C-alpha cells in the first residue's frame, strides 16, 4: 500500500483550491434515479468514493459520463433495468444505502444490501428504514438485504426522527419528492449538504420547504425532470486545509471557502488564537507568532462542530499551550488516531467518548498508521509540524475524501511526497 512521507519545514504560504463536497456529491448522484431525464453535476470531486457510487449506479442501469477531467458528471437513469444494489458494491461505502429511497419512490420496489461494518462505529440504517415505513413502504430484511416495496407508490406522511441523521434525512427527502401528498420530516438534519440536495431537487421540479431547519415539508409531485447543479464546497476539506497554517504557521487562503459552512469550527480556531478572514477569494488563515491556546471541543450535528474535523483539530491541539478536552458525541470509536499521535510524542488520555490533550512543545516524526479517512489526514497535519520525518501508512483511506493532497500541500510550501507501493 502507498504511504505519505511528511517532513516538518516551517510556515506555509499561498493558495489551496477547495473541491466540491464529497458528502454532497454522494447524495446528489443517487438523485438521478428519481428521473428519466439527465442530471448534470458540476464541481464534482475526483475521489474513490465517487467512483464507487458511479459503479453502483451503473450496475442499476444509470449511464454515468465523467467530463472535464472528472469535475463534471453527466448522469442519465432513463433505462433502469436492475433494482438490486449488490453487497459486493454496497459493502465498500455506507452512502450506497442512498439509492434505496429514490428507487422505491420512482418504481415502487428496490432490493439493497445492508452496508457492512464501519471503523468509526455501528452507524445503523434503521432510521432510513423507519422513514420509508412512515411513507407506506413495506420492508422485509432477509439474507443481508432490505427488500422494499410500495405497490401503490409511496404516500406522504410524518417522519419524526428520534435523533438527527444526515443520511436518513437525505433518503427521506429524496423519497418524499415522488410520494403522493405531503411529507413532513421532523428533527431533520440541517447540514449544508441537505440544503444542497434540496436545491438540486427543486431544480428538478420538487416542491420542498424548510431545508436548513429541523422541519422539512415536501409536497410530492408526479414526476421530476432533469437539471444542472453545482456541488457545494466541501466544508470538511476546507476545515482540514485551514488547519495546515494553524499548525505550521504562515498564511494560506482556502479558495472558495465560506465561513457559513464552518462557523462553529472558525469560532474554535479564533479562540485558539488563529486569524480567519473572509474575502471574495475564500478564507485566509494565519498564525504568525507563538503557540496556539488550548480549547475544548464537543462534536455536534450542524451547525455545531463537525465530527469529521475532530481528528484534525486534535492534531492542532497536541502542541497547544494548556490542556484541551475533546468530546465526541456523534460516533463511537472515533479516537483511533490518538495512539498514532502519541507515537509522535503527543500527550493524550482517552476515556470513552472524551479525550484530554495536553499540549507539548513539539511533536516528533514517526512511522504511523492511518485507521480511517479523517484520521489519516490528521496524521499528515501533525507531520507538517513535527520535527523530522513522519511516514503515514495505509493512506488508501485518504483517497476516499481528499484529492491531490500532496499537490495541494506542497503548493503552499509543505515538504510532502507519496511513496508508491513497489
C-alpha positions in Angstrom: 0.0 0.0 0.0 1.1 3.6 -0.7 2.4 5.8 2.1 2.9 9.5 2.5 6.1 11.0 3.9 6.0 14.4 5.6 8.9 16.4 6.8 8.2 19.4 9.0 9.8 22.5 7.5 8.2 25.6 8.8 5.4 28.1 7.9 3.2 27.7 4.8 2.2 30.4 2.3 -0.1 30.5 -0.8 -3.5 29.3 -2.0 -5.2 25.9 -1.8 -8.3 25.3 -4.0 -11.1 23.6 -2.2 -13.0 20.9 -4.1 -16.8 20.1 -4.2 -18.2 18.3 -1.3 -17.8 14.5 -1.2 -20.7 14.0 1.1 -22.9 16.3 -1.0 -21.9 14.7 -4.3 -22.5 11.2 -3.0 -26.1 12.2 -2.2 -26.7 14.1 -5.4 -25.7 11.3 -7.6 -28.5 8.9 -6.5 -31.0 11.7 -7.1 -30.6 10.8 -10.8 -32.7 7.6 -10.0 -35.7 9.9 -9.4 -36.0 11.0 -13.0 -35.7 9.6 -16.6 -34.1 12.9 -17.7 -30.4 13.8 -17.4 -28.8 15.2 -14.3 -25.5 17.1 -14.6 -23.3 17.7 -11.6 -20.6 20.4 -11.8 -17.7 20.9 -9.3 -17.6 17.2 -8.6 -14.7 15.9 -6.5 -12.4 13.2 -8.0 -12.4 10.6 -5.3 -12.6 6.8 -4.9 -16.0 7.1 -3.1 -17.3 8.9 -6.2 -16.0 6.1 -8.4 -17.7 3.5 -6.1 -21.1 5.4 -6.3 -20.6 5.5 -10.1 -20.1 1.7 -10.2 -23.2 1.2 -8.1 -25.4 3.4 -10.3 -24.1 1.8 -13.4 -24.9 -1.6 -12.0 -28.5 -0.4 -11.8 -28.6 0.8 -15.4 -27.6 4.5 -15.0 -25.4 6.0 -17.6 -22.5 8.0 -16.0 -20.1 10.0 -18.0 -17.2 12.0 -16.4 -16.4 15.2 -18.3 -13.8 18.0 -17.8 -11.3 15.7 -16.1 -13.9 14.3 -13.8 -15.1 17.7 -12.5 -18.5 17.3 -14.3 -20.6 14.2 -14.0 -23.4 13.6 -16.6 -25.9 11.0 -15.3 -29.0 9.5 -17.0 -31.3 7.0 -15.5 -33.8 6.7 -18.4 -33.3 2.9 -18.5 -33.1 1.4 -15.1 -33.0 -2.3 -15.6 -31.9 -3.6 -12.2 -33.3 -2.7 -8.8 -30.9 -4.7 -6.7 -27.9 -3.0 -5.1 -25.4 -5.8 -4.6 -23.4 -6.4 -1.4 -20.1 -6.5 -3.2 -20.5 -2.8 -4.1 -22.5 -1.6 -1.1 -20.1 -3.0 1.4 -17.4 -0.6 0.2 -19.3 2.5 1.1 -22.2 3.2 3.5 -23.6 6.0 1.3 -24.7 3.3 -1.0 -27.9 3.0 1.1 -29.0 6.3 -0.5 -30.2 4.5 -3.7 -33.0 2.9 -1.7 -35.3 5.8 -1.3 -35.1 7.1 -4.9 -35.6 3.6 -6.5 -38.5 2.9 -4.2 -40.1 6.2 -4.9 -39.8 6.0 -8.7 -40.6 2.4 -9.4 -42.2 1.0 -6.2 -39.6 -1.6 -5.4 -35.9 -2.0 -4.6 -33.6 -4.5 -3.0 -30.5 -3.0 -1.3 -27.8 -4.8 0.6 -27.3 -3.7 4.2 -23.9 -1.9 4.5 -21.1 -3.7 6.2 -19.4 -2.7 9.4 -17.7 0.7 9.9 -14.4 1.6 11.5 -15.9 4.5 13.4 -18.9 2.8 14.9 -22.0 0.8 14.0 -23.9 3.6 12.2 -27.1 1.6 11.7 -29.5 2.2 8.9 -32.7 1.8 11.0 -33.6 5.4 10.7 -33.5 5.2 6.9 -36.0 2.3 7.1 -38.2 4.0 9.7 -38.5 7.0 7.4 -39.6 4.9 4.4 -42.1 2.9 6.5 -43.6 6.3 7.6 -44.3 6.8 3.8 -46.0 3.4 3.5 -43.1 1.2 2.4 -43.3 -2.5 3.1 -39.9 -3.7 4.2 -38.5 -7.2 4.7 -35.0 -7.8 5.9 -33.6 -11.2 4.9 -30.3 -12.6 3.8 -28.5 -9.3 4.5 -30.7 -7.3 2.1 -33.5 -4.8 2.5 -36.4 -5.9 0.3 -38.6 -2.8 -0.1 -41.9 -2.3 -2.0 -44.6 0.2 -2.3 -47.1 -1.3 -4.8 -49.3 1.8 -5.0 -46.4 4.2 -4.6 -45.1 5.9 -1.5 -47.6 8.2 0.4 -47.0 11.4 2.3 -46.6 11.0 6.0 -44.9 12.3 9.1 -41.2 11.2 9.5 -40.2 12.0 13.1 -36.6 11.1 13.7 -35.7 10.3 17.3 -32.2 11.6 16.7 -30.6 13.7 13.9 -29.3 11.7 11.0 -27.9 13.3 7.8 -28.1 10.2 5.7 -31.6 9.3 6.8 -32.8 12.8 6.2 -31.4 12.7 2.7 -33.0 9.3 1.9 -36.4 10.5 3.3 -36.1 13.8 1.4 -35.5 12.1 -2.0 -38.2 9.5 -1.5 -40.8 12.2 -0.4 -40.4 14.1 -3.7 -42.4 11.5 -5.6 -44.7 10.4 -2.7 -48.4 11.1 -3.1 -49.4 14.0 -0.8 -47.4 15.9 1.8 -44.5 14.6 3.8 -43.2 16.4 6.9 -39.7 15.4 8.1 -39.2 16.4 11.7 -35.9 16.6 13.6 -34.3 16.8 10.1 -30.5 17.3 9.7 -29.5 20.9 8.9 -26.2 20.3 7.2 -25.2 22.3 4.1 -25.3 19.0 2.1 -29.0 18.7 2.9 -29.6 22.2 1.6 -27.6 21.5 -1.5 -29.6 18.4 -2.2 -32.9 20.3 -1.7 -31.7 23.0 -4.1 -30.9 20.3 -6.7 -34.2 18.6 -6.3 -36.0 21.9 -6.7 -34.2 22.4 -10.0 -35.6 19.0 -11.0 -39.1 20.2 -10.1 -39.5 19.1 -6.5 -41.6 21.2 -4.0 -39.6 21.5 -0.8 -39.6 24.0 2.0 -37.7 24.2 5.3 -34.4 22.7 4.3 -31.7 24.0 6.6 -34.2 23.9 9.6 -35.3 21.0 11.8 -38.6 20.6 9.8 -38.7 20.0 6.1 -42.0 19.9 4.2 -42.3 18.1 0.8 -45.3 18.2 -1.5 -45.0 15.2 -3.7 -45.1 15.6 -7.5 -45.9 13.1 -10.3 -42.5 13.3 -11.9 -39.2 15.1 -11.8 -37.2 16.4 -14.7 -33.5 16.9 -15.5 -31.2 19.6 -14.0 -27.7 21.1 -13.9 -26.4 21.7 -10.4 -23.1 22.8 -8.9 -21.9 20.8 -5.9 -21.4 22.9 -2.8 -17.9 23.5 -1.5 -16.5 20.7 0.7 -16.6 22.1 4.3 -14.5 19.2 5.7 -11.8 19.6 3.1 -12.0 23.4 3.8 -11.6 22.9 7.5 -8.8 20.4 7.1 -6.7 22.8 5.0 -7.4 25.7 7.2 -5.7 23.8 10.0 -2.4 23.5 7.9 -1.3 27.1 8.6 -2.8 26.9 12.0 -0.5 24.0 12.9 2.6 25.1 10.9 2.3 28.9 11.0 2.2 31.2 7.9 -0.8 32.3 5.9 -2.9 30.3 3.5 -6.0 31.2 1.5 -8.5 28.4 1.0 -10.1 29.3 -2.3 -13.9 29.1 -2.4 -14.2 28.8 1.4 -17.1 30.5 3.2 -17.4 31.0 7.0 -21.1 30.0 6.9 -20.0 26.4 6.1 -17.7 26.1 9.1 -18.8 28.8 11.6 -18.5 26.6 14.8 -15.1 25.4 13.6 -13.9 29.0 12.9 -15.1 30.0 16.4 -12.8 27.4 17.9 -9.8 28.4 15.7 -10.2 32.0 16.7 -10.4 31.0 20.4 -7.1 29.2 19.9 -5.5 32.4 18.5 -5.8 31.8 14.8 -6.9 34.6 12.5 -9.5 33.8 9.9 -10.5 36.4 7.3 -13.3 36.0 4.7 -12.7 37.6 1.3 -14.2 37.2 -2.2 -11.5 34.6 -2.9 -12.2 32.5 0.1 -11.0 32.2 3.7 -7.5 33.3 4.7 -6.0 31.7 7.7 -2.9 32.9 9.5 -0.8 32.2 12.6 2.3 34.2 12.9 3.6 34.1 16.5 3.8 31.7 19.4 1.8 28.5 20.3 -1.9 28.3 20.0 -4.1 28.2 23.1 -5.9 25.1 24.3 -9.7 25.0 23.6 -12.4 22.5 24.5 -14.3 20.9 21.6 -17.6 19.0 21.5 -18.8 17.5 18.3 -22.4 18.1 17.4 -24.7 18.0 14.4 -24.6 21.1 12.1 -24.3 23.9 12.9 -22.1 22.6 15.7 -18.5 21.5 15.5 -18.3 18.7 12.8 -17.3 15.2 13.9 -15.3 15.0 10.6 -12.9 17.7 11.8 -12.4 16.3 15.3 -9.3 14.3 14.4 -7.7 17.2 12.5 -8.4 19.6 15.4 -6.8 17.1 17.8 -3.6 17.4 15.8 -3.6 21.1 16.3 -4.2 20.9 20.0 -1.3 18.4 20.5 1.0 21.4 20.6 -1.3 24.0 22.1 -0.5 25.7 25.4 -2.6 24.1 28.1 -5.0 21.1 28.2 -7.9 20.7 25.8 -10.9 18.4 26.2 -12.4 16.8 23.1 -15.8 15.2 23.5 -17.1 13.0 20.6 -20.9 12.8 20.6 -21.6 11.7 17.1 -19.8 8.4 16.6 -18.2 5.9 18.9 -14.7 4.6 18.4 -13.6 7.8 16.8 -10.3 8.4 18.7 -8.3 5.7 16.9 -5.9 8.4 15.7 -4.9 9.2 19.3 -2.5 6.3 19.8 -0.8 7.2 16.5 -0.4 10.8 17.6 1.0 9.6 20.8 3.7 7.8 18.8 4.7 11.3 17.7 5.0 12.5 21.3 1.5 13.8 21.9 0.1 13.6 25.4 -3.5 12.2 25.1 -5.7 10.4 27.6 -8.8 8.8 26.1 -11.8 7.7 28.3 -14.8 6.5 26.3 -16.0 9.4 24.3 -13.7 12.0 25.8 -10.0 12.8 25.1 -7.8 15.1 27.2 -5.0 16.6 25.1 -2.1 18.3 27.0 0.0 20.3 24.6 3.7 19.6 24.2 6.4 21.9 22.9 6.8 19.9 19.7 5.9 16.6 18.0 8.5 14.2 16.7 8.3 12.5 13.4 7.5 8.7 13.4 6.0 5.9 11.4 2.2 5.9 11.9 -0.8 4.0 10.6 -4.0 5.6 9.2 -7.2 3.9 10.6 -9.8 5.9 8.7 -10.3 8.8 6.3 -10.1 11.7 8.8 -7.5 10.1 11.0 -5.2 9.7 8.0 -5.2 13.4 7.2 -4.8 14.3 10.9 -1.6 12.4 10.9 -0.4 14.3 7.8 -1.2 17.6 9.5 0.7 16.6 12.6 3.6 15.6 10.5 3.7 19.1 9.0 4.6 20.5 12.4 6.7 17.6 13.7 10.5 17.5 14.0 11.9 15.2 11.4 10.1 12.8 9.1 6.7 11.2 9.5 5.6 8.3 7.4 1.8 7.7 7.2 1.0 4.2 6.1 -2.3 2.8 4.7 -3.2 6.1 3.0 -5.8 4.4 0.8 -8.3 5.8 3.3 -7.2 9.3 2.2 -8.3 8.7 -1.4 -11.9 8.4 -0.3 -12.1 12.0 0.7 -9.2 14.1 -0.4 -8.0 14.7 -4.0 -4.4 15.7 -4.7 -3.4 16.1 -1.0 0.3 16.1 -1.9 0.0 18.7 -4.7 -2.2 21.0 -2.6 0.1 21.0 0.4 3.3 21.1 -1.5 1.9 24.0 -3.4 1.9 26.1 -0.2 5.4 25.0 0.8 5.0 21.7 2.6 7.6 19.0 2.2 5.4 16.0 1.4 5.5 13.1 -1.1 3.6 10.0 -1.8 5.6 6.8 -2.0 4.0 4.3 -4.3 4.0 0.6 -3.3 6.5 -1.4 -5.3 
